[in-house]
Amino acid sequence: MDDLIRLYEKRLSDLEARISELDKDLRGDTRSPASSTSTAAATTTALTPVRQASAGLRLGVDVGGTFTDLLLLDEKNGRTFTAKVPSTPEDSSIGVLNGIEKICRQADIAQSDIAEVMHGTTVATNTVLTGSGATVGLVTTKGYRDTLQIARSYVPGGLGGWVIWNKSEPLAALEHTIEADERIDAQGDVLVPLDEAALETDLKKLRDSGIEALTVSLFNAYANGAHEQRIAEIARRILPGIPVSLSSEVIPEMYEYERTETTVVNSYVRPVVSKYVDNLQNELKSKMGDVKLHILRSDGGLSSASAAMDSPVNLLMSGPAGGVAGALWIAKRAGHKNLLTFDMGGTSTDVALIENGVAQTRRETRVADVTVRAPSIDVRTVGAGGGSIAYVPELTKALRVGPQSAGATPGPAAYAKGGDEPTVTDANVVLGYLPATSKLGGDMTIDRDLAVKAVSKVADALGVPLEKAAEGIVDIVNENMCGALRLVSVEQGYDPRDFALIGFGGAGPLHANALAGLINAWPAIIPPGPGVLCAYGDATTRLRNEASQTIVSPLAELEPAEVNRTLHTLEQKAAADLAAEGVGQDKQDVFYQIDMRYTGQGMKLTVDMTPEEFTREGLEGTARRFDAMHEKLFTFALDAGHELVGLRAVVQGAEKPFVGKDYGHAGTDAGAARVQTTQIYSGGQWYDAVIYDRAKLQTGNRVEGPAIVVEMDSTTLIQPAHVGVIDEVGNILIWPEGQEG
């Protein structure tokens, strides 16, 4: 079992020797070490050209519940560096800064060489989940003070849900809600002027109540935001230092409840997110100079730091979006267009669907009991991760796994950081899937004895052998994750057999083979650096912005040319913000989103089209696309009139290029990557297996199961009667034996 340790030591020695050679090349030094007059001086001289050559690096940072992942892209020299550090839930910026220090040390560069930092964050999500946001004041139109309390008549759960459901309190309390005496009609015309004197009196009462953020959401403000703008001017005078969010800016769309709820959530998380982003940006600038910080949005695009602080409601699914963006990047390079993404971390698992190279999105984002009208990638999350705790309730004596998690502190028992509860990771260690000599993140060891001790609690409670208890834990968590995959595929009208499954995250490659078998989605794809793929997504995604306008009208009464002009105006508005970030018009991509429904229908669907497609097909073509989408989702289309509900222009910056590593070409024999033999437990019996070093696998190699492939940030399990094939870009494609595509 010492072979892996010797392997890591040899690779480190080889890397140091290679760095020394590069240093000599860069300074034109062919002398022997003995001829150098000063070793220290030579080292200093050698490092300077390397740093100059590496300037302009891009860094992707993804903060998870257990680990913070980092990916450094050296675009000029085609190099990548990865790092993993424990997350710091008390202040996630600490983990980010620790990771930056580590990866710069590994790459032997100065932090100031990094030009851009792309960051996926869960700060907004955690603020909602933990109820730690700001005290929000709300200004509504007279007569609409109870908008949030009335809400929508939706109760989660089955038929008896209304009996047991405890409705959560709105994020803007009724006692902190005031009414403005004003009224604007649906066409944007002022019916009742704003009573500014009464408003000032009420705002002073809100100030004395101790609010920390203010939301202004007036009736029909999507059609005319003049009164909201005026209220904001008055509020900034009476409530200095209090951030103000306007519904006409955050979400200028109809439906007063959804618009109010979304804007209130924006206010609720805004002080926390603004403080985090501002502090992180200042820390980065102090160490990196003129570095650009971009934050990943829920829809998979990038936002500037200032836009993230102004509209943090768009960041609620920032973390999970990074994994999907990374999967898109890998899929494009490997030629896979239809994918089910499976991102398993230490605390939870996120799944999504990609069709024809485009991730499925939705116009609503839900976190806990809060639903906001903000675009996001359609990611479904379950409380199943490597740190999910297994237990046997005394009453039922039936094995359960999660959603409770050991998290980053103390973590699974096998991490030897004080945890003693049995987790999914501990079960994988017991079964031999995670070798005891593995190095998580390069420097965290695995203690098999502690894992055995923890899992024995479950085995003793069930009265079964240790291995059977461990396999039961893994089987249950696999079924939990399979249920989430069905939500994004079968329940949306997609057949999983038409998709490949891409598994990533620190724990995903251990379970991808089993999940692909459960839903029959082949191949199971394990990308290079699967444990840091979310950081790949952060580093390779594009700046994105959008502008929208509500237009409610039957299609028959609309002029296509007028709709086209409106879309073009929205496009120019969205493009202006990207231009301010240095993205010229020649580097921008545009697509339109048309919200449509049948006349008299309450729900709507969103049709995506390029400007060229809309110009060519017009409103009639849009209606045909709507019918096809409706039939796919609900099995039928109506012979009824169509109604336009809203228009949207989405503008994206150019794709960020990067030429990946050349994985060489070899025959099918993977013997050069073989490290040692081991044993794994699967299907009720022990098997002899082989451990492989992924860094030595080349394109064309076949890895026969059962096998374990190890790398710095993750471990891949190839089950018995399966085979892993290395493709052109370094992916491991796992197939049932004899079915290789």
DOBA-444228 format. One record per residue (C-alpha): residue in one letter; y, z, x. Coordinates in steps of 0.5 Angstrom, whole numbers, plus 500, padded with zeros to 3 digits. Each point is the difference from the previous one (the first is absolute). Last residue first. Layout:
% residues N
AYZX;...
***
This chain:
% residues 741
G506444461;E495505502;Q495501494;G494501505;E501507501;P505503495;W507498503;I505504504;L506496503;I503504506;N507497501;G502498507;V504494498;E495494501;D494504497;I496506502;V493500496;G497506497;V493501497;H497503495;A493503499;P501507502;Q508501499;I505498505;L505506500;T507500504;T504505503;S507501500;D507500505;M497500507;E494495499;V493501498;V495496497;I494503497;A493496499;P495500495;G501494499;E500494505;V506498503;R501493501;N505497505;G504494499;T507502502;Q499506505;L499507500;K502504506;A505504497;R496501494;D495505504;Y493500497;I496506498;V493498498;A495502495;D493503499;Y499502493;W499507496;Q498500493;G503501493;G504494499;S503501506;Y500505506;I503497506;Q497501507;T503498507;T499495506;Q506498505;V506496502;R498493498;A506496501;A497495505;G494499495;A504497494;D495494501;T503495495;G503495505;A507501503;H507498499;G506504502;Y504505495;D507498502;K505505497;G505499495;V506495500;F505503496;P505497495;K504504495;E501496494;A507498498;G504505495;Q498500493;V504499494;V498502493;A504497494;R499503493;L500498493;G499504493;V497500493;L499493499;E497499493;H494495498;G498497494;A493501497;D493497501;L498506503;A495500506;F494504501;T495504505;F505505501;L502500508;K497493501;E503497493;H507504501;M500496507;A499493498;D505501494;F505503505;R499494504;R500495494;A507503498;T503499508;G498493499;E504499494;L506504503;G501495505;E494497504;R503496506;T506505501;F496506499;E495498505;E505498505;P503507499;T494503501;M496503494;D497507498;V499502493;T501507498;L497502493;K503504495;M498505494;G503501494;Q498494496;G505497495;T500493503;Y495499506;R502503506;M504498507;D503503506;I501495505;Q500501507;Y503495505;F498499508;V504499506;D499500507;Q505502505;K501497508;D505495499;Q504504495;G501505506;V497507501;G505504504;E499506495;A507498497;A496493498;L495504497;D505504495;A503493499;A493497498;A499504494;K507498497;Q499493502;E493500496;L503503494;T505494500;H494495500;L496504495;T506499495;R501493502;N493498499;V500504493;E507496498;A496493502;P494502496;E504501494;L498506495;E499500493;A493498500;L498505505;P502505495;S505505503;V500507504;I504499506;T499506505;Q503499507;S497501507;A501500507;E495501506;N499501507;R495500506;L500500507;R493498503;T494503502;T497500507;A501507502;D499504494;G493496499;Y498501507;A501508499;C496500493;L495496505;V500506504;G493503499;P497493499;G502498508;P497493499;P498499493;I493502497;I499495494;A494501495;P498493499;W498500494;A502504494;N494502496;I503506497;L495505502;G498496507;A507499502;L501508499;A495501504;N502496506;A507502499;H498508501;L501501507;P505495501;G505503495;A500507504;G506499504;G503495496;F497493499;G495496495;I501493498;L496498494;A499493499;F501497493;D497496495;R494505499;P505505498;D501496493;Y507500498;G503501493;Q504506501;E495506499;V495496504;S505500506;V505505501;L497506496;R493498503;L502501507;A502507497;G493502498;C497497506;M504506504;N497505495;E493497501;N501500508;V502508500;I494501496;D495497505;V504503506;I499507497;G493498498;E498498507;A502506503;A496504495;K494496501;E501501508;L500508499;P494500496;V501502493;G501507496;L506498497;A504506502;D497500507;A501493501;V508500498;K501506505;S496496505;V505495500;A505505504;K495502505;V498493502;A507498501;L501506504;D494498505;R502493500;D507501503;I504494500;T505499506;M508498499;D503496506;G500493498;G502500493;L493503498;K496500507;S493499498;T495504504;A497503494;P498493497;L503499493;Y494497496;G495505502;L499502493;V502507502;V507497503;N501496493;A499506496;D505504504;T505494499;V498501493;T502507500;P497507500;E505506501;D500503506;G507498503;G503503506;K502494505;A493499502;Y500492497;A493501498;A502505494;P505495497;G507501500;P504507501;T505497499;A500492500;G497500493;A495505498;S500496494;Q499502492;P498494496;G495501502;V492499500;R496503495;L492502500;A498503494;K497507499;T504501493;L503507500;E500501508;P504494501;V497496506;Y505498505;A502494505;I507500502;S504493501;G502500508;G497493501;G503497493;A500500493;G505503495;V501493497;T506495501;R501493496;V505495503;D503495496;I505498505;S507503498;P506498496;A504505497;R500502492;V498508501;T494504498;V500507501;D494504498;A497500507;V503494504;R500494496;T504493502;E501495495;R502492501;R493499502;T498496506;Q493497502;A500498508;V501492501;G495497505;N497496494;E498506497;I501507503;L498506497;A501508501;V497506502;D502507503;T496505502;S502508501;T501505505;G497498507;G501493499;M496495496;D504493499;F495495496;T503493499;L497495495;L501493503;N501493498;K503496505;H496501506;G502495506;A500505506;R507500501;K502500493;A496506499;I502504506;W507499497;L498502493;A496506502;G506502504;A505500494;V494503495;G500506505;G508501500;A500500493;P496506500;G506504503;S506497497;M497501493;L506504497;L505497505;N504496495;V502506497;P504501506;S506496498;D506502504;M496503506;A495494500;A506495500;S503504506;A494500504;S499492499;S494498495;L494497502;G495497495;G493502497;D502501493;S501508501;R505499506;L499501507;I506503504;H503496505;L504504507;K503495505;V501503507;D507500503;G498506505;M493502500;K500507501;S506502497;K500494495;L493503498;E502507499;N506497496;Q496496495;L495505499;N505505498;D503495495;V493498497;Y498507499;K507502497;S500494496;V493501497;V501507498;P507499497;R498494497;V493502497;Y503503493;S506495500;N495494500;V495504495;V506500495;T501493501;T493498498;E500504494;T507498498;R498492500;E493502497;Y503504494;E506495499;Y495494500;M504494503;E501498507;P505501505;I496505504;V503504506;E507497499;S501500493;S496506500;L505504504;S499505506;V505505502;P499504506;I504507500;G504501506;P507500496;L498502493;I507499496;R502494504;R494497501;A498501492;I507496498;E498494504;A493501498;I502500493;R504494501;Q494496503;E496502494;H505498495;A501493503;G492499501;N500494494;A493497498;Y495505503;A505506498;N497499493;F500507499;L503504506;S496503505;V504504506;T496504504;L503506504;A497504506;E500507503;I501503493;G503508501;S502501493;D508501502;R500492502;L496499493;K506503496;K505497504;L497493498;D500502493;T508501500;E501494504;L496496495;A504503494;A506497504;E497493501;D498498493;L497494502;P502494495;V496499494;L497493498;V501497507;D496493500;G494500505;Q496495495;A496506498;D505504498;I504505504;R502507498;E504506502;D500508499;A497502506;E494505499;I498505505;T493502503;H499506504;E498505495;L495494498;A496500506;A500494505;L493500503;P497500493;E495506499;S493498500;K496499493;N494505500;W494495498;I494504497;V501498492;W503494501;G495498505;G495500494;L499493499;G499499507;G505501506;P507499501;V505501494;Y505494499;S506501495;R505498504;A506504503;I503505494;Q502505506;L503495504;T504497495;D503506497;R507500502;Y500493497;G505501494;K507499505;T498496505;T496503506;V502504506;L495504504;G500505505;V494501505;T498506504;A497497506;G492499502;S495504502;G495499494;T494500505;L498493497;V507497499;T502502507;N493498503;T501493497;A508499503;V497503507;T494495500;T503496506;G498493502;H505499506;M502493504;V503502507;E504494503;A503499507;I495505504;D502499508;S504507499;Q494504499;A498498508;I494496501;D493502503;A496498494;Q496506500;R507505501;C503495495;I495502495;K500507501;E507501499;I500496494;G495504497;N503506501;L506498497;V497498494;G496506499;I506504501;S503495494;S495503496;D503506499;E496506497;P494495499;T500498508;S495495500;P495500506;V501494505;K497493501;A502495505;T499492500;F503495505;T500493499;R502494505;G502493499;N505500506;K506498496;E498504494;D498506503;L498504493;L499507500;L496503495;L500507497;D496505496;T502507497;F494503498;T498505495;G504499494;G502493502;V506498504;D501493502;V504497506;G501493502;L503499506;R503493503;L502499507;G506496502;A500502507;S493499504;A503496505;Q505505502;R496506500;V495497504;P505498505;T502507501;L493503501;A499497507;T506503503;T499507497;T492499503;A503498507;A505505501;A494505498;T495497505;S505500506;T500495506;S495496497;S495497505;A494504499;P500498493;S499493502;R505495500;T500494495;D506502496;G504495496;R503505496;L497498493;D493498504;K500507503;D501504493;L495495497;E495502505;S501508499;I500499492;R493497501;A498505504;E502506495;L497496495;D493499504;S500508501;L502501492;R494495499;K495504504;E502507498;Y499497492;L493498503;R498506503;I502504494;L496495496;D494501505;D499507499;M496500494;
***
